[in-house]
Amino acid sequence: MKKLTPFFICIFGSFFYVYDYFLAVSPSVMTHDLLSTFSLDAVHLGVLIAIFSLASTFFQIPAGALLDRYGARILLSISVLLSGIGVLFFATANVPWMLGFGRLLMGIGSPFAFLGALFLATRWFSHKRFALIAGLVQLGGALGCIVGGGPLAGLINHMGWRHGLLAIAWVTIVLSGLFWLVLRDGEKKVTAIPHVDNARLWDTLKLSQVWWTAAIGFASWVTVTGIASLWGIPYLMKVYHWSNEQAGYCNILFWLGLGLGSTFIGWFSDYIKSRKKPIYYCFGIGLVASLFFIGAEHVPSSVMMFLLFLLGFAASVQSLTFGIAKDIIPPKHFVTAAGLINLTAVFTGVVMQPLMGYLMDFHAHAQKGVSVVYEVSDYQMGFSAVSVVLVLGLIVTYFGLKETHCKVSYLD
């Protein structure tokens, strides 16, 4: 039984990462409900939903140091509790600021979900098993996105969005107590998550390739936060006259593409001995798929399913940015650089969700405080921002990123 304890602890601790991704994408299946209930326009809803990403971005850097000091048991328990209270605020909101405050509480705990799971892996498993555990944790994130689509839409359609979220909130609060009772930090086998001191952070910021690599990570992730996590599902509902549940299940293909792509892209890069070529391919695929996605009214629904898979697959190139960092960043800077690169991906939600909402409102000539029924052309204007950023990603890759041919070539 003791041999199974590490697996049980780490799997149980990883539930929060599954749940965190579920929270991140959950608004996509209730967009219409939120717009009508609170008489919001697209830009204000985008800002409220993006508060999750903003809070998550802010806590990315200190999360590792806090875990090293206080351990996963207490911080994961608190984070899960905050998430549950956040969902409770969101479900009972009668004014928009309560929606934003709920998303804020959810976002504060978000960085601890993934880092906490890795912390437990370092405490309960030897170094040789760490990569396997990390990969399984990432797979759990994809599972959370899937559950936050069609299955959540089915629950909301059956119970209503408020009652459905209330049930989820109370289950989450109970889960926080179980985390405290079940989780144990274990013995320190390797350094879990290094501290980030100011000197190391400043030295990392001076490396230009960190910024180019981070920019590529940002550009690759815009389809995730701009399409799959918020505006894609209501757009598909409008174009194909689907229910939120049908669109949510169709959106699973995006996450399937992301998951399979993330496991393939690193191998492919090593196989062809190039970092830049896979990035070109993925940005090219993403750009073409986004243009066809924008023209969905002329695209059969069967083809749209394939396009969603391609959009997710293209976004998976974000995982390659850590391989690039490993090639070009000196070991003393790597952890800090990886944190900053990951932070830019999270930050896409802060930028893209409100920006796309603004473009939709601008096109629809929405009036402040008046609920708007967005037409297909309004969504298309918003999605044009995604295509533009993908083009910028190609430009940054060509002019800024240095090819390493998968070899170590540290740049001081």
Phi, psi and omega in degrees: 000322181296331179293333181273346183304313180302318180295317181296315181299312184290321178294316180296317179296331181284346178304326181294325178293321175300314182293325180297315177295324176302315179296321184299321185261350187302326181298341185297332183266001178231022183302312181297320179298317182291319179299317184282321183296319185253009180051047182265156168259175188296321184292320179290323176294319178301319179295315181297317180290325182289346177302327175303310181293324180297313179295319179297319178298315184297324185265001181301312186290311183284347185300317181297316180296321179294321178295319178299326184276318188251346179087165184282328185301307184287320184287322177291322178298316179293319182295318178295319178298315178300320179297317179298316178295323178298316177296323178298314176301315182298317184289330184258007184298135172243356174223153185302326184297333177291326174299313181297319180294322177298316178294327177298313180297320177297317184291328180300320181278347187303312182299333182285343182295305181286312181295326178295320178296319178293322178302313180296322179297321180289334182274333186250348182231156176287167184300325185292342178260358187297316182298320179297314180296317179299320178296320178293324177297317178298321177299323177298324177299317178297323178297320178298321178296321180295315180294328180284001178259252183303312180300318178295320178300320178297319178296316180295319179295329181278320187250347189090151187293327180290309182294323177297316179289327177299317178299317179296321181298313182292323176298321180294318179297320176295321180298325179298322176294321178294324177301316181295322182284326189264316188291143172224140186287336179075184181270149181282111180265320176220168176296122187290285183223106188301151175289151177250108178269163186297322181296316180294321178297316181294319178299322180292319181297337181280350180274112186298326182294335174298318182290319178296318180294320178296321178297322177294319177299319177299310184297325182289336188265358185293331178291331180292307184280329184275325183253298189290329187268346183213293193271346183294316184294311177298330177295313179296323176300319182290315185289313187257003180058039177273160169281167178296330179290316178298314179295322179296318178291323177296324181293344176302329181297328175299310183292329176295317177298320179295316181294313180292321179297320181296327178280336183271322193295323179294316177298316182297318179300314179294324183294318181267002178056047180209141172263325187284321183300313178299328178292316176303312182301313185291318176296322177295314178299315180297320180295312180297316180296322180293324179292319176292325177297318178298325179267036187301331181296343178252009184244126176301150183299327179295321177291324179300323178299320177293322178297319178298319177299316180295320179298318177293318179299317180297321180294339183294347179295345176303326180295335180287340180298331178287328174294320177298315180299322179295327179288318194252346184258128177303147182308323183294341180253353194297312184299316179296317179297317179298321178296318179292321178295317178294324180299322181294326177295316178298324185291344177301327178296323179295323184272308193285320184296313175292322181298315179295323176297321178297316180296322177296315180294319179301318181288325183275354183053046183291146176265140181301129177083002181249128179293136184242136170268107186281136178269169181304318182295331178293314176299319181299322177298318178296317182290342178300331178297324179297313180298320179298316181295323177296322175297316177298326177297319176298318181296315179297319179299318183289313188268334187254321188278135177265133178287132180253347185055032176065023178247152179291124178212073187302138180245104179277000000 
